[in-house]
């Protein structure tokens, strides 16, 4: 039986997760960041923490992975860990869980400078357009659309974050949800949607390239985007596995570029909202289509731009 153990991760400083840009001189002067990071990035950090806590040298593990996999099955094989990472997600220090808003939720919001934060706005879920309804032909089979929209400028809310109560509200396909631009203003058991800027901020850092001798390389400057979590916000990662979680109850993870130090602690329990009567699945993080059963892989998908 699979069980999910959750880690609450608190960075001690900023985090840096590179995108796909090259850092070669003359190609890119600015390096963007990918945040939240890909699940594989946190998976690697967790496996490295296990090796460190068990006193196993990475080279020894790579040389005889079967030996260590039998003793610590959570490690798995070098190419395949013994667990699946759920998330990353976010939570406030008060324990309010924040989940990614599905891309098929839409709202007619005013310009960001005119949004009345702390006020409710109508949110509607798009549904697949039934075949032959309007006689439309296009590249997308049964595209999602908002039926009887509440406004004339409906836009996807993909990229926002929502409380579990917002998902309960949207089980009916629409509802009024409060929008915030600060995580510390959410009330417990409130249906709320937050901007990404209320969870983390982007900070530009300028640095020097280094020679192999770790001295400054003349004329080689670069700019990188770092991420700083807002006060009162923590990152969450779930370890889903049939094997026992062998991480210490609290410890250190090193994440992303420059191996930034983060504190972590195992949470006693974390419940995700679920709807057994629904006909849709929500991916909590990027996933490979191959991880889905044939039934779902062939179904309709709504997502933000890749």
Secondary structure, 3 states (H helix, E strand, C coil): CCEEEEEEEEECCCECCECCCCCCCCCCCEECECCCCCHHHHHHHHHHHHHHHCCCCHHHHHHCHHHHHHHCCCCCECCECCCEEEEEEEEECCCCEEEECCCCEEECCCCCCCCCCCCEEEEEECEECCCCCCCCCCCCCCCEECCCCCCCCCEECCCCEEEHHHHHHHHHCEEEEEEECCHHHCCCCCCEEECHHHCEEEEEEEEEEECCCCCEEEEEEEEEEEEEECCCEEEEEEEEECCCCCCCCEEEEEECHHHEEEEEEECCCCCCCCCCCCCCCCCCCCCCHHHCCHHHHCCCCCCCCC
